[in-house]
Amino acid sequence: MTVIVNPNTILTVTNTTSLTITGSDTIAALGVVNGEGSIVGTGTLLNLGTITSDQLAGVLTVNSATLTNQGTVFANNASLAIQSGVDLTNLAGGTLTGGVWEAAGTGILAFSDGSIVTDAATIILSGTASAMQSGTGPLNTIDNSLTT
């Protein structure tokens, strides 16, 4: 694996510059990828740090071949969308595992490749307008899909 973001460093993605994953790349612990735009490519992305969408009313999309989150994925007053077709190793059989998944303020964290019905991860919703959505086709908020 190649470390693409080192500890205590920030890589900002913009609408004009996307982050392209071509190999087996890692965001190190305490490393941050933030902004709006796209994380794309045919490679594998291991997040040990933080991926955050933090541009007010902006959208950060993840459309890499594979994503594993062992750190934090955070929609902070913006939208962060994991596109359909991404092999999200943390979501299998409707169960979300590992890492921290957070939406704050007006943030929306969206999973477009399957419904979350069981939570085995850390989910944080902070703020009355924050939401987590999942599904294929029309997305539903997780309060409509989680089962007990």
N, C-alpha and C positions, 0 to 999 in steps of 0.2 A: 504494500500500500504506500502511496505517496501522500505525504502531509501537504495539503494545499493551503491550510490556514494554521499557523503556529499558535501556541499558547500566548495569550495576552495581545493578540493582533486582531484586526478587523478587516474584512474584505467586503466592500460595498458593491452591490449589484444595482445597476440602473436600468431604466427602460431602453437605453441605447447600447448597453453592454451586458450581455448575458454571461453567466458562468458555465463553461462547457466541461462536462465530466467525460473523459475518454478512457480512463483506466480504472484502477481501484484507488480512489482518492479518499482522504480522511480530513475532517475538520477536527483538530486536536482539542483536548480538554482545555477550557478557557479561551478557545478561539471562537470568533464570531463571524458569520456571514449575515449581512443585513441589507435592507433596501427594498426595492421593487424591481420587477422585471422577471427574468427566467433563469432557472438552473436547469440546463438541458444536457443531453448527451446519451451515449450508449454505454457508459461505464457504471461502476458501483460507487455509491457515496455512503461512507460511514460517518455519522455525526456523533462525535464525543463532546462537542462544545455546544454552540447555540446557532440555530438558523432562525432569524427573526425578520418579519415584515413589519417595518416601523415607520413607513411613510404614510401620513394621514391620507386615508381614502385610496391608498395604493394597493397593488396586488403583487405578491411574489409567488410565482408558480414553480413547482418542482416537477420536472418532466424528464428525469434521468431514468436509466433502465432499472436500477435497483437503489433503494434507500433503506438504510438501517439507522434507527435513532436510538442511541444510548445516552444522549445528552438532552437538550431542550429544543423543541420546535414551538415558536412563540409568535402569535398574531397579536401585535401590540397596536391597537387603534388602526388596524389595516387588515387586509385579507391575505391569508397564506393558503394556497391550494395545492394539494398533492393530486396530480392529474391521473385519470384512468390510464392504464397501461404501465404505470410505475409499479414495479415489484416492491411493495412496501413490506419488508420482512417482519415488521411489527404487527401486521394485520393479517391473520389467517383464520379462516373458519368463523369470521365475525368477532374474534377476540383481539383486542388491542393490547399489546404487551410492551414492556420496556420503555424507558425514557420518560420524559416529562412532555406533555402536550398541553399548551396553555393559550388561552385567548383572554385579552384584557381590554377594558374600555369598550370600544366599538369593534374590536377585533373579531374576525370570523376565521376559524380554522376548518378547512374543507377537505374531506377524503372522498375522491370521486371513483374509487375502484372497489367499493364494497361497504356494506353497512356494519357499523360497530354495534354489536348486541351484548358483548361482555367486556367489562373493563378490568384488565389485569395490569394496567399501567397507572401512571400518575396523571390525572386530568385536573386542570385548574381553569375555572371560569371565574373571572374577576370583573364585575361590572354588569349592570342589568342589560346592556346591549351586546355583551360578548356571547359568542355561540360557537359550538362545534357541530359540523354537519357531516353526514356520511351517506353513502348509497351509490347506486348505479342509476344513471338517468337522473330524475329529480332527486335532489338531496334533501334529507330530513335532519332536523336537529336531533342530537343524540338522546335528548330526553324523550323523544318519540320512538327510539329504536332500542335503547338499553332494556334488558330484561332482568328480573330478579329471581 
